[in-house]
Amino acid sequence: MLFEYSIIFTSLLFSAFFSGMEIAFVSSNKLKIFLDKEQGNLTNKIVSKFTEKPTSFIISMLIGNNIALVIYGIYMANLLEPWIDEHLVSIPFLVLLIQVIASSFIVLLVAEFLPKVVFSLFPNKLLNLFAFPSIIIIYLLYPFSIFINAISNFLISNLFGKNLHNEELVFNRVDLDDYLEEHNEIAKKSTDGVDPEIEILQNALDFSTIKVRDCMIPRTEIVGISIEDSIVNLRKKFIQTGHSKILVFKENLDNVIAYVHSYELFKKPKSIKDILLPISIIPESLLAQAALDKLLKERRSVALVVDEYGGTSGLICVEDIIEELVGEIEDEHDETSFSGLKISDDKYHFLGKHKIDDLNKEYNFRLETSEEYDTLSGFIISHIGRIPKNQEIISINNYEFKIVKITDNFIEEIILCVIE
């Protein structure tokens, strides 16, 4: 009796192992396996061998699982039959039915459901953990795998005209996203922070969805001058703002016609009209990648951004687009390097112009994002539906905002408190 119990337990254990390894292989991040292989670790090299011949690996796991289930079925039937016959019923059909139901329930729970759930949660780790026993089993079952594989290829090629011999390891966007997400989780627990190269790679992946409105200089921060104004006033504006480029308009900022560069003043022009430079015009809904291509093709560094009604929405430079890839670059439009102040564990001091995405990333907030706003100021105004007052305290979800300073309907400074 003890021998039969041992065989049943062992066969269930092997069946669980084969089922788990199969789902772990399917769920694993192939990119991580490829990168881990470069570390030179023997375990990583073994796992990478599995991905080089995925069909052989899957067939070996299936053969092993079937062998384990057959052995389990035989010994489980021998164990259950006398007990059922003595305590329940003696009708052969009902005895068989009870055996099938009881055996199947145990197999589905112990050897299928539980191992597949566990192995799918930690696929790469468990593949590495069981790499050595797996490779031994694969070699032991190799003759059977070759035979089954040959029959499968013959049937599929003749019935469906498909050839399964050419196997290539293919990475997809999901593999890359999973790898970056795992790396970011590790970085959050580390004191070193996120690797700059990983951050650039993440930005590059997101770059295809970024629109001009997400990275432009907003209209409220644009410095412009009328074409009828004097060179003296233009020079003063360059000195006061520290900018190298100033937009030139007729009547108002919604009618921008060109821009001037500070170095043009060395030519000692008599009027602004003498030093006008052409400016590209792009819609705010245009993808940043397309805007960059347009600026590079036209050999221009700045473009005017317009909204759907043709009004001036903002200004964008090549540098602003590149910042989406490599991170912040200090320039003339960066009036302050203030990136936020942590007053206490749950209290922070921010500017209204701070972007929601940056705050969520830097401080692990969960502020709601939307296409209707980009900044913390826009977030607050969008949620309360009005312009707040100075020193007003506003609660939104699990956050409390105190308006420290507001100027011209724009929230300049904010104290943010995280409410538990």
Secondary structure as the mmCIF struct_conf table of DSSP 4:
data_model
#
loop_
_struct_conf.conf_type_id
_struct_conf.id
_struct_conf.beg_label_comp_id
_struct_conf.beg_label_asym_id
_struct_conf.beg_label_seq_id
_struct_conf.end_label_comp_id
_struct_conf.end_label_asym_id
_struct_conf.end_label_seq_id
HELX_RH_AL_P HELX_RH_AL_P1 LEU A 2 SER A 27
BEND BEND1 SER A 28 SER A 28
HELX_RH_AL_P HELX_RH_AL_P2 LYS A 30 LYS A 37
TURN_TY1_P TURN_TY1_P1 GLU A 38 GLY A 40
HELX_RH_AL_P HELX_RH_AL_P3 LEU A 42 GLU A 52
BEND BEND2 LYS A 53 LYS A 53
HELX_RH_AL_P HELX_RH_AL_P4 PRO A 54 HIS A 87
TURN_TY1_P TURN_TY1_P2 LEU A 88 LEU A 88
HELX_RH_AL_P HELX_RH_AL_P5 PRO A 92 ILE A 106
HELX_RH_PI_P HELX_RH_PI_P1 VAL A 107 PHE A 113
HELX_RH_AL_P HELX_RH_AL_P6 LEU A 114 LEU A 121
BEND BEND3 PHE A 122 PHE A 122
HELX_RH_AL_P HELX_RH_AL_P7 PRO A 123 LEU A 129
TURN_TY1_P TURN_TY1_P3 PHE A 130 PHE A 130
HELX_RH_AL_P HELX_RH_AL_P8 ALA A 131 LEU A 140
TURN_TY1_P TURN_TY1_P4 LEU A 141 LEU A 141
HELX_RH_AL_P HELX_RH_AL_P9 TYR A 142 LEU A 159
TURN_TY1_P TURN_TY1_P5 PHE A 160 PHE A 160
HELX_RH_AL_P HELX_RH_AL_P10 ARG A 173 LYS A 189
BEND BEND4 SER A 190 SER A 190
TURN_TY1_P TURN_TY1_P6 THR A 191 ASP A 192
BEND BEND5 VAL A 194 VAL A 194
HELX_RH_AL_P HELX_RH_AL_P11 PRO A 196 ASP A 206
HELX_RH_3T_P HELX_RH_3T_P1 PHE A 207 THR A 209
STRN STRN1 LYS A 211 LYS A 211
HELX_RH_AL_P HELX_RH_AL_P12 VAL A 212 CYS A 215
BEND BEND6 MET A 216 MET A 216
STRN STRN2 ILE A 217 PRO A 218
HELX_RH_3T_P HELX_RH_3T_P2 ARG A 219 GLU A 221
STRN STRN3 GLY A 224 SER A 226
TURN_TY1_P TURN_TY1_P7 ILE A 227 GLU A 228
BEND BEND7 ASP A 229 ASP A 229
HELX_RH_AL_P HELX_RH_AL_P13 ILE A 231 THR A 241
BEND BEND8 SER A 244 SER A 244
STRN STRN4 LYS A 245 PHE A 249
BEND BEND9 LYS A 250 ASN A 252
TURN_TY1_P TURN_TY1_P8 LEU A 253 ASP A 254
BEND BEND10 ASN A 255 ASN A 255
STRN STRN5 VAL A 256 HIS A 261
HELX_RH_3T_P HELX_RH_3T_P3 SER A 262 LYS A 267
BEND BEND11 LYS A 270 SER A 271
HELX_RH_3T_P HELX_RH_3T_P4 ILE A 272 ILE A 275
STRN STRN6 LEU A 277 LEU A 277
STRN STRN7 SER A 280 PRO A 283
TURN_TY1_P TURN_TY1_P9 GLU A 284 SER A 285
BEND BEND12 LEU A 286 LEU A 286
STRN STRN8 LEU A 287 LEU A 287
HELX_RH_AL_P HELX_RH_AL_P14 ALA A 288 GLU A 298
TURN_TY1_P TURN_TY1_P10 ARG A 299 ARG A 299
BEND BEND13 SER A 301 SER A 301
STRN STRN9 VAL A 302 VAL A 306
TURN_TY1_P TURN_TY1_P11 GLU A 308 TYR A 309
BEND BEND14 GLY A 310 GLY A 310
STRN STRN10 THR A 312 CYS A 317
HELX_RH_AL_P HELX_RH_AL_P15 VAL A 318 VAL A 326
TURN_TY1_P TURN_TY1_P12 GLU A 332 HIS A 333
STRN STRN11 LEU A 341 SER A 344
TURN_TY1_P TURN_TY1_P13 ASP A 345 ASP A 346
STRN STRN12 LYS A 347 LEU A 351
TURN_TY1_P TURN_TY1_P14 GLY A 352 LYS A 353
BEND BEND15 HIS A 354 HIS A 354
STRN STRN13 LYS A 355 LYS A 355
HELX_RH_AL_P HELX_RH_AL_P16 ILE A 356 TYR A 363
HELX_LH_PP_P HELX_LH_PP_P1 LEU A 367 THR A 369
STRN STRN14 SER A 370 SER A 370
TURN_TY1_P TURN_TY1_P15 GLU A 371 GLU A 372
STRN STRN15 TYR A 373 TYR A 373
STRN STRN16 THR A 375 THR A 375
HELX_RH_AL_P HELX_RH_AL_P17 LEU A 376 ILE A 384
BEND BEND16 GLY A 385 ARG A 386
HELX_LH_PP_P HELX_LH_PP_P2 ILE A 387 LYS A 389
TURN_TY1_P TURN_TY1_P16 ASN A 390 GLN A 391
STRN STRN17 ILE A 393 ILE A 396
TURN_TY1_P TURN_TY1_P17 ASN A 397 ASN A 398
STRN STRN18 TYR A 399 THR A 407
TURN_TY1_P TURN_TY1_P18 ASP A 408 ASN A 409
STRN STRN19 PHE A 410 VAL A 418
#
